[in-house]
Amino acid sequence: MKTQLLDEPVDIKPSLAAVRADGGRRTYEVVTYGCQMNVHDSERLAASLETAGYVAKQAAERADVIVINTCAVRENADNKLYGNLGYLASVKRKHEGMQIAVGGCLAQKDQNKIIEKAPWVDVVFGTHNMGSLPVLLERARHNNEAQVEILEALEVFPSSLPSKRESVSSGWVSISVGCNNTCTFCIVPSLRGKENDRRPGDVLAEVQALVDAGAIEVTLLGQNVNSYGVAFGDRQAFSKLLRTLGTVEGLERVRFTSPHPAAFTDDVILAMSEIANVMPQLHMPLQSGSDRVLRAMRRSYRSKKFLGILERVREEIPDAAITTDIIVGFPGETEEDFQQTLEIVAQSRFQSAFTYQYSVRPGTPAGIMQNQIPKEIVQERYERLTALQDQISLEENQKQIGKTVEIMVTPSSAGKQTSRLSGRARDNRLVHFSVPEQAETPRPGDIVNATVTEAAPFFLIADELSNYSLRRTRAGDAWDLSQKDSCGAPTPQTAGKGAVNLGMPELRIRPRT
């Protein structure tokens, strides 16, 4: 039996480095690249810093500590990081006492290389020791030299760290870390390690804490979320977890990402169809429609199995919105292979797709394959694929016109030039909607019902007001409270201010030219 990682709270002590010479507290900003797992990790990093005594920077000020949480999945991740570090070097020269920390997957991969290429960086830490950041910042400041600390394996779950949630109405919950697959294009297993699963009781305790704090939606996270249970030998552990979450009072929406087709079983489909708060949404990575390419990718399923999963999901959940990931230009991909991908996309009718051009990742088997595809061919195929998927996305969204959808309001407007607000339907489609004159303004976390009037490839518009309704929720109440606590006015136009900025940094970072 595999040893379970510890899931007990990590004790983060107040840090002397969090105090300025004038006695004030030093400020921080977290900049996030990459996937939802990184976004959730950044919530942990922010809370760890605040527990140590730092405070989030205000919108107009420059932070004393910049933390960049990196991604290593694509080639331009390196260029993006080092370009931004080049810009931050000039910022740091003008800001006395400023510190720069680099963490995440690219830090785990490059380690000392980051300091060699950017010697003005103060701290480099990996995916396995996020909780060390406050100590490393203090050590770097005390010793006046860069600190690089990369652990080769996790000692505690990241969930054992405190978390400053990006949203009061929704929360990410990691149920596992690491990956046991060996996809030839992917560097994640070497950076995140082998899969380790949290105990179901610990997952449920975190979910309950989120609900108690006002959240009505959770998203379960894992590199292969549906293989949950491998650590304790229960192949149906994931579907059991979904069913248990269906009993949590006050939890209205449950989502998960990303499952792996090879491990996707009928008990999960049945749980999705039978549990009312599990949303009719599925993100199922295809990667390629060619069985020959899937074999070269070392993906342990073939196109027939993939299509069979979609068929069974749609039989049980007819209104499910299915999304996917696709890689274009994998080494050795022929025009025939690519045509097979186009055929699967046309047959699958994905609601949307995240499409990527293959890029060489050092340290992966695919990176040393001899039959790399020329950039111009990859680009041309990519454009054909996105054109096809955009058309399908538009057609699928047009089917929603005339339907009344349940929208959970998000803390953003559709744009400064429009009076519409925004939210997510149960199937996770983005909906921009109008509010009737004289009607109460919905708060982030509130639930609106509105009728779809227009459709575009990436969003819906709901301007029909005759069937409009608003349900105030505990999540909206929690948002009001969070705004009061941060001295913010509870209006949708100011929603989100005062929270850690994850993914859209207020600091303007420009790449080097």
N, C-alpha and C positions, 0 to 999 in steps of 0.2 A: 504494500500500500504506500502510495506517495505521501511524503510528509507535507502537512498543510502549512501554508504560510500563516504567520501571526496576523490577526485582524484586530488587535487591541490598539486603543488610542496611543499615538506617539506623543511623548512629552516634549514640547518645544518651549525652551526657556527664553525669557526676555534677553535681548541682545544689546550689548553696549554699542554696537555698530549702528543701531537704529536711532541713536541720539546724536543730534548735531552739537557742534561746539557751543551754540547759544542755548542749548537745553531743549530745543524743539525736536520734533520727531522727523526723521528722514522719510521722504516719500518714495513710492515705487510705481512702476508701470509694467504690466505683463503684456508682451506681444506674442501672439500665437499663430503658428503656421500649421496647416495639416488637418487631420481628421478630428472627429468628435472626441476620440480618446484624448487627443492633445488639448482640446478645449476643456475637457473635464480635468485633466492634469493641471491646467492653468488655474482652475478654481482652487485646487489644492495648494498650488504655489502661492497664490494670493493670500489665502488664509494662513499659511505657514508664516509668511512675512508679517502679517498683521498680528499674529499671536506673539511674534518676537518683538513687536513694538513699532513696526513701520506703519505708515498710513498711505492709502491710495492718493495719488496726485490729483489735484483739481484740474479742470479742463484747460485752463490758461497757463498753467505752470509747467516747468520742465522737471521731470522726476530726478531724484537723487540716485535711484537705482533702476536700471532698465534690465528686465529679464526677457530674453528671447527664447521661447519654447519652440524648438525646431522640429521639422519633418525631414525624412530622408528618402521618401518614396520615389521622388522624381529628380531628374538631373538638375533642373533649374533650382532645386532647393539649395544646393551649394552656392550657386551664383547669387541667389536672393540673399542668403545669409551674409556672405562675405561682402557683397555690395552694400548692404545696410550697415555692416560693421565699419566699413570704410567711411560712410557718412557719419556714424556715431563717434568716430575718432575726433573729428573736428568739433562736434558738440561737446565732447568730454573735455577738450582743451579749454573751453570757455566756461565750464561748470566745475568749480572747485569741489573736490571730494566725490564726484560722480563715480559710480561703479556700474560695470556692465557684466551681466551673467548670461551664459549660454547653456541651455539644457535641452533635454529631449533626444529624439532619435539620432539627429545628425551629430550631436555632441557625443552620444554613445559610440557612434561610428568613427568620428574623426579624432576625438580625444585630444592629445597634445598638439595635433596639427592645427587646431584652432588658435592656440596661443602662438604657434610659430608664424601663422599667417596674419594674425591680428594681436600683437603683443599688448595692446591696450585693453584687452579683455581681462577682467579681474577673476572671474570664476567660471569653470566649466564643470558641469555635473551631468550625470546620465539619467537614463530612464528608471534605474533601480534605486536611486537615492535622492529623490526629490525633497525629502524632509531635511536633507543636510544643507539646503541653501542658506538659511540664516547663519549657521555656524561657519560655513565657507566664506560668506561675505565678511563676517567679523574677523576671521583668520586672515583674509586677504588685506583687510584694512590695518590690522595690527602688525602683520609681517611686512606690509608694503610690497607684496609680490603675489603673482597670480596663483590661484589654487585650482588644481585639476583633481577631481575625485570621481572615478568611474568604477562602480561595482559591477561584477560580472553576473550577479544573480540577485534577485529580490530577497530581502530578509523579512519584510512586512508588506502587506497589501497597501497600495496607494490610498485605499479607502480608510486606512487607519490614521491618515493625516486629516487635520481640520479642513473645511471647505468653505470658501466664500462663493456662494452660488450666484451664477450669472442672472438667474431668474428666480423670483419667488413662487411663480405659478408652475414651473416645470423644473425637473431635475434629472441629471445624468446619474446613473447608478451602475458602476462596474460590477459585473458578476464573475468575471475572470480576467486574467492578464496572461499575455504570452500566446504562442501558437505552436501547434505540433505538426503543421503542414510544412511541405518543402517545395513550394512553388518556385520555379527556377528564376522568375523575374523579381521575387520579393525579398527584401532585406530585413523585413520586420522580425522574423523569428530570431535572427542573430542579435537584434537590438533589444527585443522585449523578452526573449527567453522562451522556454517551454511553457505550455499552458498550465496555469494553476487556477483552481476554482475556489471561490469563497464558499463558506458554509451557508446553506439556505437561510438559517436563522439570522446570520449577520446581514445578508442581503435584505431580508424582510425588516430587520430592525432599522436599517438605513432608510428604506422606503417609508416605513411608519413615521420616522422622524421628519422626513420631508413633508408628508401629509399633515402631520401635526403642526408644522410651520406654515401651512397654507397651500402647499402644492396640490394640484389636482391631476398632474401628468408626470409620468416618469418614462425615461428611455433607458432600457437595459443595454449595456455596452460589453462587448467582447470582441477579440480579433476574429473568432468564430463562435458567435454567441450561442448557436444552437448545439455546439458540442459540449456545452456546460454539463458537468457530471462525470467527465472522464476521470477526474482526480479521485472520485469516490465510487466509481464503478456503477453508476446508474445512468443508463442510456436514455431514460425518459425523464431525467431530472429537469430539463428545461421546460417541457410541457407541464410538469407538476408545478414548477415555479410560476408559470403563467396562470395556472388554475388557482393557486394560492393567492396571487395578487388580485384575482377576481373577487376575493372575499374582503379586501381591505376597504373599509368604509371611508368614503370621501375621495377615493382614487378613481377618477373618471376616465383617464386615458393611459393606456400602457402601449409603448412602442419598443422595438428592439432593432439593433443593427450591430454587425452585419452577419447574417447566417451564411453557411457554406453549403452549396448544393449537395455535396457528397454526404453530409450528415443530416440533411433535412428529411424528417420522417413524418409519417401520417399522423402520429399522435400530436405533433405540433400544429398541423393544419386543423385538426379537430378542436384543439384548445383555442386556436384563433377564432374558429367559427362559433364556438359554444360560449366563450367567455365575453360578456357584454362590454367590458372595459378594455379589451384588447382590440386595437384599432385595425380597420380593414386596409392595411398597408403592408407591403413586403418589399424589402430591398434585397434582391437576389443577384449577386455578381455572376455574370456570364463569362466575361473576359474574352472569349472567342467563340464563334459559331462553328469553327472547324475542329473536328475530332483530332485531326493530325496535329494542329497547333495546341489544342488542349493537352495532348499527350506530351508534347515538347515542353509545355508550361508545367508539367507534372501536376495538373489539376485532375483529381481522382473522380471525375464524372465525364460523361459525354453528352452531346447535344440532345440525344433522345431522352436521357434521364432528366435533363434540365427542362425540356418542354413538358415532360410528364408531370413534374412538380407544378409547373404553372397551370396545367390542365386541372389537376386535383384541387389546387387552391381556388381556381375560379368556379369549380363545381360547388365547393363548400361555401365560398365567399364571393358571390357574383360581382359585388361592387368593389372588390379589392383593387387598389392602385398599386401596380408592380413597377418598381424601378430597378436599375441594374448598373453595373460597371462594365466597360468594354475597353480593351487595349488594342490599338491599331498599330500594325507594323512590327509585331513580335519577330525576332530573328527567324528567317526562313519562310515567313508568311508569303504565299503566292497570291496571284490575283484570284485563283480559284478558291483558295482559303478565305480570302476576303469576301468573295461573293457569297460564300456559305454563311459568313457572319451577317451580311446584309439580309439574306433569306431568313435567318433566325430572328433578326430584329423585326422584319416585316411580319413574320408569323406571330411573334410574341406580343406585339402591340404594347410595348412598355409605355407607361405614362411619362417617364422621362429616363434619361440615361446620363451617367457620368462617363464621358468618353475621354480617353487619354492616348497620346502618342507615346509609343514605347521609347524609353530612354535607358541607356546603359547605366546600371548601378554596380559600381565596383564591389566585389565580394559576393556577387550572385552568379550562379551557373550560366544564366542567359547572357551575362555581361561579357563572357569570353567565348560565346558562340561565334563561329566564323562567318555565318551568313546574315550579317546585319543588313537591314534594309536602308537604302539611301533616303536621306531626309526628304527630298522632293517627292518621292513615291509615297512615303508615310503621310506627308501633308495632303497630297491629293486624295488619298483614301480617307483620311480623317474628314476632309471637307464633304466627301460624298456621304459618309456615315452620318455626320451631324445634320446634313440637309435632310436625309431620310428620317432620322429620329425627330427632328424639329417638326416635320410635316405630320408624323404620327402623333406627336405630343399635342399639336394643335387640334387634330381630328378627335383625339380622345377627350381633350378638354371641351371641345364644342359639344360633346354628348352631355355635358353637365348643364348646358343652357336650359333654363326653365326649371331646374331642380332647386329645391330649398335645401341648403346645406347648413350644418352646425359648425360655427366658426369659433375657435378659441382665440381671443384677441391677443395680439403680441404687442410689445412695447415699441411700436414704430408706426409711422404713417406711410402711405403709399408714395408720398413725395411731397415736397414743399409747395408744388404747384397745384395740388389737389386737396380737397377736403376729405377724401376717403381715408379710412383707417384700414388696418391689415390684420390678418389672422390666418390660422391654419384650420382647414376642414378636417373631419375625422380621418380621411384618407391621406392627410398631410399636404394636400394641394394648397398653395398659397392663394388667398382670396383677398382682394381689395374691395371694400364695401362702403356704401354711403349710409349715413345716419340721418333719419328724418329730422326736419327742423323742429325745434322745441323738445326733441327727445333727449333723454338723459345720455350723457357721453359714456360709452363703455370704457371700462378700465382694463389694462392688461390682466388677463386671467379670467375676465368675464366671458360669458358664452352668448353669442349672437346667432340668430337664425335669419338667413337672408336668401333671396332667390337670385340665382346666377343669370346675368343678362348678356354678358360678353365673355369671350375666351381668347386667350393668346397661348403660345406654346408653353410659357412658363408661369402663367397665373390666370386666375379667373377674376371677373368683375361682377359684383352683385349690387346693382343700383335700383332694383325693384324694391319699393318701399312698402307696398301694400301688405306683404306678409312678414315684414320685419318684426323681430322681437328681441328683447334683451333679458338675460338672466344674470343677475348679480351673483357672484360666487365668493367662497372663502378666499380663493386666490386673489380676486380683486380687492377684498378687504385687506389681505396681507400686503398687496402692492401699495394701497393707501397708507398703511402703517409704515412700510419701508420708506415711502416718500416723506412722511412726517418725521421719521427718525433722521433722515438725511437733509431735512429742511427743504425738501423739494416740493413744488406744487403738484398735486395729483392730476395732471393733465396728460393725455397721450403724447403731446408734443415734447414733453420733458421726460417721458418714461425712459428708464434705463440709465439716466445720468446719475453719477455717484457710484455706479457699480463698476467692477473691474472691467476694463475694455478688453474683450477677448476677440481678436481677429480683425478688428478695424482700429488700429492704434491711432490715438489722437496726435501722437508725435509724428510729424511728417518725415518719413524715412525715404530717402531717395537712393536708387542704385548708383554705383559708380559708373561713369561713362569711360 
